[in-house]
Amino acid sequence: MFAYCCIVRASIGNFFVCRYAKTPAGKGFSGYLVLVAPKLKHVQIMTDASHIRLPQKIRYRIVFNRSGRLNKRGEGLVQIECQQGRRRCYFSTGIHLEPRYWRDGQVIDHELARDLNVLLRRRRIDIERVELGFMLRDVPVTLHTLREAISEQTTPTAQLTDFGRTIIEQSDRRDVTKANYRTMLNDIDRFRRGVRVDEVDYPFVVKYDQWLKDAQVAHNTRVGRLRLLRAVLNEAVKRDLISRNPFDRYHVEGMTARKGHLTEAHLRAMERLKLTGREAQVRDAFLFCCYTGIRHGDLLRLTTANIRDGWLRLTTNKTGCAVAVPMDALFEGRALDILNRYHCDPKQLTRGTTNSQANRTLHDLVRRARISTGERITFHTSRHTFASLLLLRGMPVTTVQRLLGHQKVQTTQIYAEVTEQTIRNDAVRLGKPSARKGR
């Protein structure tokens, strides 16, 4: 059963307004929706709208033991019935009661009767709020739409974290990326637990950003989480859950340059350390990453199958990009020299060492080599070192991008600031009188 409607269209300034006034099906039009607004220039009332049919408003009620069957404890299930015309669907409340505790649509004579009735009413209101959320955006709602939205947590009134987790798990994003989204959503839970999708507005974004700053989250990490939240809200816009992404008006800062790279002199100092056993293994693994640019996680996945004819070939775990590194042509083939000491088997280079254990050992080795950069040196520093040294040697940034497996050249350009500083230093040195005498 559907109801006909009339449509009022009004041109107000630069806005176009379209609203509906429902009338009984088959009865013609019983009234019109009147718009009163300043600068109302034109109103067009379409009285012939017989070709337009909208779903009826859904009716809700709380029902008990609809199936007529009790469980082993002699209890029946309480459900929310949703009726639209002759069609019905049901949502479980998860509440089971003995028949003696139910009468006239409510719980009676139960020690928790008051609380249970409040809970049931809230559940009914929550479901109806989903329908009204669609209606406020002029989106027709059917029972199928309602059930799908509630089951998939894709409703305006769904909690932001529930919606986000549903979207992420249904996506084809990589596991590492999904883990980053989960971390961001956990942050949202700590910042404002229970916030709904339709409650996320510009002030919410501003306060969340400030909360991250107050928590002393690193700049790049904070920017990354804001970008992930923006992506989740873009999904909400696509599904008509919100009309506009609040990030459209909020500027997210860019990533800052990464620091903590080592110089070639630092690497020579590491090579000169007299080490044996696990310390030598950690040192060599770190230097191998400095000369190939791979992440520690990818290093742990390497096998002899990834090494062929002087090339290291792999698909990165983080981005899924195919990377090919000519080890024999970079840094005088030092990466191959390291592999040869381990019989060309990468597994021997990393055997029995986790990232955290390796970083603890590396911290001690850096101290013994008297290396000081002003930044904490970790295994990931090797990746920064690889990129920085290649740029210092004049390799094009797009080539470095391919070697690192970056999807965007902008990510690689972060390291270009090192080269710019070096150019400035060289220019100052060449401008001194002692340099001009040789002209």
Buried (B, 14 or more C-beta within 10 A) or exposed (E): EEBBBBBBBBBBEEEEBEBBBBBEEEEEBEEBBEEEEEEEEEBEBBEEBEEEEBBBBBEBEBBBBEEEEBEEEEBBBBBBBBBBBEBBBBBEBEBBBEEEBBEEEBBEEBEEBEEBBEBBEEBBEBBBBBBBBBBEEEEEBBBEBBBEBBEBBBBBBBBBBBBBBBBBEEEEBBEEBBEBBBEBBEBBEEBBEEBBBBBBEBEBBEEBBEBBEEEEBEEBBBBBBBBBBBBBBBBBEEBBBBEEBBBEEBEBEEBEEBBBBBBEEBBEBBBEEEBEEBBBBBBBBBBBBBBBBBBBBBBBBBEEEBBEEEEBEBEBBBBEBEBEBBBEEBBEBBBBBBBEEBEEBBEEBBEEBEBEEBBEBBEEBBEEBEBEBEEEBBBBBBBBBBBBBBBBEEBEBEEBBBBBBBEEEEBBBBBBBBBEEEEEEEEEEEEEEEEEEEE
